[in-house]
Amino acid sequence: MNYSMEPGEIPIGMVGLGLMGSSITVCMLIAGHPVIGVEPVSENVANSLQRVRNYLDVAWQKGLVTEKPDAYLSRLTLSDDFDSLGPAKIVIESVKEDMDIKRQVFAKIDKVVSDDAILSSNTSAIPISDLQTFVSSPQRFFGLHWMQPAHTTRFLEIICGNQSDRDIADYLYQLAEKWDKEPVLVKKDIRGFIGNRLMYAMYREALHLVQEDYATVEDVDRACRNVAGYFIPMVGVFRWMDFTGIGAYHTVMKELFPTLSNAQEPNKLISEIVEEGGNGVFNGRGFYTYTEEERKLWEEAYSRFTYEIRELALKYPHDVVKKKLEQNEDLDLPEQTPYS
């Protein structure tokens, strides 16, 4: 295997340019890749282009990119024709989470790409080993699981299926750093991968605490923001236990684990909202209610926050302390900001 590590030499195929697919496209353009975007629904192509442009406009305004949006858009080709994917060296699928739809999409991709093209899916739930069966070279198939918005967040999971070539996985892991990610390699296929398994364990316990009237939705959110929200962005969970004393955690686990929710089905709290048609900010009905104005304000605030948290996280890059120690350098961390 002799794949290039220079983004400009690696055409990316992006299939499905909805909310996430458009954001992944922007990430690839910013990294320097030429991108061939395929939106299977022809009437959605114009909307996809506008969405990509909007993301780039905000990125330019926030200082994430050094060139104006048109410079990046010059490397983007959009179409509803799968044949246009022929030159792509890496193809990322981001269509609806439906096995039949994905089967049809990968059958079309498989017909037009070269024998050495790497194929991937942005699925968040379907096992990669199942999706591998849809292509002629399953060893070149992987999961690439992103977090929205993909062009600002640092998260990316690279997931191996049962037949994936580990050398290619290692290549994607290295290439992901050029995408400005801190990649996670999932060595063996498991439903939900790593990020979702961690998060859904938290979702389940949060729902349990509210359903059983231990706390309100607002207070569970407040606790999450002010506990996990403080340390997880910098150190994760294992280093946090190292940092605060493993022995204490071991003691608490013996008493606490038996009391945590072990529900096998979604509980009544979320089920009732969904059954009554609630879909969060998308229609104003969720765990909270939203007017159209409130929805726009929350979306704007979150967009702003993603840039601010990114800027902070980049001041504490992965293994920064370890690298400083190896180089015998002072830590030289940012100065503490005084309380106002």
C-alpha positions as CSV (number, residue, x, y, z in Angstrom):
1,M,0.0,0.0,0.0
2,N,1.4,3.4,-1.0
3,Y,-1.3,6.0,-0.4
4,S,-0.4,9.7,-0.5
5,M,-0.5,11.8,2.7
6,E,-0.9,15.1,0.8
7,P,-4.6,16.1,0.8
8,G,-4.3,18.0,-2.5
9,E,-3.4,14.6,-4.2
10,I,-6.4,12.8,-2.7
11,P,-9.8,13.4,-4.3
12,I,-12.6,12.8,-1.8
13,G,-16.0,11.5,-2.8
14,M,-18.8,12.6,-0.6
15,V,-22.2,10.9,-1.0
16,G,-25.1,12.6,0.8
17,L,-24.8,16.3,1.5
18,G,-27.3,16.9,4.2
19,L,-26.5,18.6,7.5
20,M,-23.6,16.2,8.4
21,G,-22.4,15.5,4.8
22,S,-22.1,19.2,4.0
23,S,-20.1,19.7,7.2
24,I,-17.7,16.8,6.3
25,T,-17.4,18.3,2.9
26,V,-16.3,21.6,4.4
27,C,-13.8,19.8,6.6
28,M,-12.3,18.1,3.5
29,L,-12.1,21.4,1.6
30,I,-10.4,23.2,4.4
31,A,-7.8,20.4,4.6
32,G,-7.0,20.9,1.0
33,H,-8.8,18.0,-0.8
34,P,-10.6,18.3,-4.0
35,V,-14.2,17.0,-3.3
36,I,-16.7,15.4,-5.5
37,G,-20.0,15.7,-3.9
38,V,-22.9,13.5,-4.9
39,E,-26.4,14.3,-3.7
40,P,-28.6,11.5,-4.8
41,V,-31.7,13.6,-4.8
42,S,-31.2,16.0,-7.7
43,E,-33.4,18.8,-6.4
44,N,-31.3,18.9,-3.3
45,V,-28.0,19.8,-5.1
46,A,-28.6,23.5,-5.0
47,N,-29.5,23.4,-1.3
48,S,-26.4,21.4,-0.6
49,L,-24.2,24.0,-2.3
50,Q,-25.8,26.7,-0.2
51,R,-25.3,24.8,3.0
52,V,-21.6,24.3,2.2
53,R,-21.2,28.0,1.4
54,N,-22.9,29.0,4.6
55,Y,-20.6,26.8,6.7
56,L,-17.6,28.4,4.9
57,D,-18.9,31.9,5.3
58,V,-19.1,31.4,9.1
59,A,-15.7,29.7,9.2
60,W,-14.2,32.7,7.3
61,Q,-15.9,35.2,9.7
62,K,-14.6,33.2,12.8
63,G,-11.1,33.0,11.5
64,L,-11.0,29.2,11.1
65,V,-9.9,29.5,7.4
66,T,-7.3,31.8,5.8
67,E,-9.0,32.1,2.4
68,K,-12.4,33.4,1.3
69,P,-15.1,30.8,0.7
70,D,-14.8,30.9,-3.1
71,A,-11.2,29.6,-2.9
72,Y,-12.5,26.4,-1.2
73,L,-15.6,26.1,-3.3
74,S,-13.3,26.1,-6.4
75,R,-12.2,22.6,-5.4
76,L,-15.8,21.3,-5.0
77,T,-17.8,19.6,-7.7
78,L,-21.5,18.8,-7.0
79,S,-23.7,16.4,-8.9
80,D,-26.5,13.8,-8.6
81,D,-24.5,11.4,-10.8
82,F,-22.7,8.6,-9.1
83,D,-20.4,8.2,-12.2
84,S,-18.7,11.4,-11.2
85,L,-17.1,9.6,-8.3
86,G,-14.7,7.8,-10.6
87,P,-11.5,9.8,-9.6
88,A,-12.2,9.6,-5.9
89,K,-9.5,7.8,-3.7
90,I,-11.6,8.0,-0.5
91,V,-15.4,7.9,-0.6
92,I,-17.5,8.9,2.5
93,E,-21.1,7.9,2.6
94,S,-23.5,10.0,4.8
95,V,-27.0,9.1,3.7
96,K,-30.0,8.1,5.8
97,E,-29.5,5.4,8.5
98,D,-31.3,2.7,6.5
99,M,-29.7,-0.6,5.5
100,D,-31.6,-0.8,2.2
101,I,-30.7,2.7,1.1
102,K,-27.0,2.2,2.0
103,R,-27.0,-1.1,0.1
104,Q,-28.2,0.7,-3.0
105,V,-25.8,3.5,-2.5
106,F,-22.7,1.3,-2.1
107,A,-23.7,-0.8,-5.1
108,K,-23.5,2.3,-7.2
109,I,-20.3,3.5,-5.6
110,D,-18.6,0.1,-6.1
111,K,-19.3,0.1,-9.8
112,V,-17.5,3.4,-10.5
113,V,-14.5,3.8,-8.2
114,S,-11.1,2.3,-8.7
115,D,-9.9,-1.0,-7.1
116,D,-7.7,0.8,-4.6
117,A,-10.3,3.4,-3.5
118,I,-11.1,3.4,0.3
119,L,-14.8,3.3,1.0
120,S,-16.4,4.4,4.3
121,S,-19.7,5.1,6.0
122,N,-20.6,7.8,8.5
123,T,-23.1,5.5,10.2
124,S,-23.5,6.0,13.9
125,A,-25.3,2.7,14.6
126,I,-25.0,0.1,11.9
127,P,-22.1,-2.4,12.3
128,I,-19.4,-1.8,9.8
129,S,-19.0,-5.6,9.3
130,D,-22.6,-5.6,7.9
131,L,-22.0,-2.7,5.6
132,Q,-18.8,-4.4,4.2
133,T,-20.9,-7.1,2.6
134,F,-22.2,-4.5,0.2
135,V,-18.9,-3.9,-1.7
136,S,-16.5,-6.1,-3.7
137,S,-13.4,-5.3,-1.6
138,P,-14.5,-5.4,2.1
139,Q,-10.9,-5.0,3.2
140,R,-11.0,-1.4,2.0
141,F,-14.2,-0.6,3.8
142,F,-14.3,1.4,7.2
143,G,-16.5,3.4,9.4
144,L,-15.6,7.1,9.6
145,H,-17.9,8.5,12.3
146,W,-17.9,12.3,12.7
147,M,-19.4,14.7,15.2
148,Q,-21.5,17.6,14.0
149,P,-20.2,20.1,12.9
150,A,-17.5,18.1,11.4
151,H,-15.4,21.0,10.3
152,T,-15.0,22.4,13.8
153,T,-15.1,19.4,16.2
154,R,-12.0,17.4,16.8
155,F,-13.7,14.0,17.1
156,L,-13.4,11.3,14.4
157,E,-13.8,7.5,14.9
158,I,-12.1,5.2,12.4
159,I,-13.9,1.8,12.8
160,C,-12.6,-1.5,11.5
161,G,-15.1,-4.2,10.4
162,N,-14.3,-7.9,10.5
163,Q,-12.6,-7.8,7.1
164,S,-10.9,-4.3,7.2
165,D,-7.2,-4.1,6.4
166,R,-5.5,-2.7,9.5
167,D,-2.7,-1.1,7.5
168,I,-5.3,1.0,5.7
169,A,-6.9,1.9,9.1
170,D,-3.5,3.1,10.3
171,Y,-3.2,5.2,7.1
172,L,-6.6,6.8,7.7
173,Y,-5.6,7.5,11.3
174,Q,-2.5,9.4,10.2
175,L,-4.4,11.2,7.5
176,A,-7.1,12.3,10.0
177,E,-4.5,14.5,11.7
178,K,-4.3,16.5,8.4
179,W,-8.1,16.9,8.8
180,D,-7.3,18.6,12.2
181,K,-8.8,15.7,14.2
182,E,-7.8,13.8,17.2
183,P,-8.8,10.4,15.8
184,V,-9.9,7.3,17.6
185,L,-9.2,3.9,16.2
186,V,-11.8,1.3,16.9
187,K,-9.9,-1.9,16.4
188,K,-12.8,-4.3,16.5
189,D,-16.4,-3.7,15.3
190,I,-18.9,-3.1,18.1
191,R,-22.4,-1.6,17.8
192,G,-22.3,2.1,18.6
193,F,-18.5,2.3,18.5
194,I,-16.8,4.2,21.3
195,G,-18.2,7.7,21.4
196,N,-21.9,6.6,21.2
197,R,-21.5,3.8,23.8
198,L,-20.0,6.2,26.3
199,M,-22.7,8.9,25.6
200,Y,-25.7,6.5,25.6
201,A,-24.7,5.2,29.0
202,M,-24.9,8.8,30.2
203,Y,-28.2,9.4,28.3
204,R,-29.7,6.3,29.9
205,E,-28.8,7.3,33.5
206,A,-29.9,10.9,32.9
207,L,-33.3,9.7,31.7
208,H,-33.5,7.4,34.7
209,L,-32.8,10.2,37.2
210,V,-35.5,12.4,35.8
211,Q,-38.1,9.6,35.2
212,E,-37.7,8.5,38.9
213,D,-38.0,12.1,40.1
214,Y,-34.5,12.4,41.6
215,A,-33.9,15.7,39.7
216,T,-35.3,17.9,36.9
217,V,-34.2,17.9,33.3
218,E,-32.6,21.3,33.9
219,D,-30.7,20.2,37.0
220,V,-29.3,17.0,35.3
221,D,-28.1,19.2,32.4
222,R,-26.6,21.6,34.9
223,A,-24.7,18.8,36.7
224,C,-23.4,17.4,33.4
225,R,-22.1,20.8,32.2
226,N,-20.4,21.5,35.5
227,V,-18.9,18.1,36.2
228,A,-18.0,16.2,33.0
229,G,-18.1,19.5,31.0
230,Y,-15.1,20.8,33.0
231,F,-12.6,17.9,32.7
232,I,-13.6,15.7,29.8
233,P,-12.5,18.1,27.0
234,M,-9.0,18.1,28.3
235,V,-8.3,14.7,29.9
236,G,-11.1,12.2,29.1
237,V,-12.1,9.7,31.7
238,F,-9.1,7.5,32.3
239,R,-6.6,10.3,32.9
240,W,-9.2,12.0,35.1
241,M,-9.3,8.9,37.3
242,D,-5.5,8.9,37.3
243,F,-5.4,12.6,38.2
244,T,-7.9,12.3,41.1
245,G,-7.1,8.9,42.6
246,I,-8.0,5.5,41.2
247,G,-8.5,3.9,44.6
248,A,-11.4,6.2,45.4
249,Y,-13.1,5.3,42.1
250,H,-12.7,1.6,42.7
251,T,-14.4,1.9,46.2
252,V,-17.3,4.0,44.8
253,M,-17.8,1.6,41.9
254,K,-18.4,-1.3,44.1
255,E,-21.3,0.5,45.8
256,L,-22.6,2.6,42.9
257,F,-22.6,0.2,39.9
258,P,-25.4,-2.0,41.3
259,T,-27.7,1.0,41.6
260,L,-27.3,2.4,38.1
261,S,-30.0,2.0,35.5
262,N,-29.8,-1.2,33.5
263,A,-32.8,-0.5,31.3
264,Q,-33.0,-2.5,28.1
265,E,-35.6,-0.2,26.4
266,P,-36.0,3.6,26.1
267,N,-37.9,4.8,29.2
268,K,-41.3,6.4,29.5
269,L,-39.9,10.0,29.6
270,I,-38.4,9.9,26.1
271,S,-40.9,7.5,24.6
272,E,-43.9,9.8,25.4
273,I,-42.2,12.8,23.8
274,V,-41.4,10.8,20.6
275,E,-44.9,9.1,20.5
276,E,-46.5,12.6,20.7
277,G,-44.4,13.8,17.7
278,G,-41.7,15.7,19.6
279,N,-38.4,16.1,17.9
280,G,-36.5,18.7,19.9
281,V,-35.5,22.0,18.3
282,F,-36.6,20.7,14.9
283,N,-40.3,21.2,15.8
284,G,-40.0,22.9,19.2
285,R,-41.1,20.0,21.3
286,G,-38.6,18.0,23.3
287,F,-37.4,17.8,26.9
288,Y,-37.6,21.6,26.6
289,T,-40.0,23.6,24.4
290,Y,-38.8,26.2,21.9
291,T,-40.3,29.0,19.9
292,E,-38.9,29.6,16.5
293,E,-36.9,32.5,17.8
294,E,-35.5,30.4,20.7
295,R,-34.5,27.7,18.3
296,K,-32.5,30.1,16.2
297,L,-30.9,31.6,19.2
298,W,-29.8,28.2,20.6
299,E,-28.5,27.1,17.2
300,E,-26.5,30.4,16.9
301,A,-25.2,30.1,20.4
302,Y,-24.1,26.5,19.8
303,S,-22.4,27.4,16.5
304,R,-20.5,30.2,18.3
305,F,-19.6,27.8,21.1
306,T,-18.1,25.2,18.8
307,Y,-15.5,27.7,17.6
308,E,-14.8,28.9,21.1
309,I,-14.3,25.4,22.6
310,R,-12.2,24.5,19.6
311,E,-9.9,27.4,20.2
312,L,-9.6,26.5,23.9
313,A,-9.0,22.8,23.1
314,L,-6.2,23.6,20.6
315,K,-4.3,25.3,23.5
316,Y,-4.2,21.9,25.2
317,P,-3.5,19.5,22.3
318,H,-3.4,15.7,22.7
319,D,-0.6,14.6,25.0
320,V,0.8,18.1,25.3
321,V,2.3,17.5,28.7
322,K,3.9,14.2,27.5
323,K,5.5,15.9,24.5
324,K,6.8,18.8,26.6
325,L,8.4,16.4,29.0
326,E,10.0,14.4,26.2
327,Q,11.5,17.6,24.8
328,N,12.6,18.9,28.2
329,E,10.6,22.1,27.7
330,D,8.6,24.2,30.0
331,L,4.9,23.5,29.9
332,D,4.1,27.2,28.9
333,L,0.3,26.8,29.2
334,P,-2.0,29.8,28.7
335,E,-2.2,32.3,31.5
336,Q,-5.1,31.8,33.9
337,T,-8.0,34.2,33.3
338,P,-9.0,35.9,36.5
339,Y,-12.6,35.7,37.7
340,S,-14.7,38.7,36.7
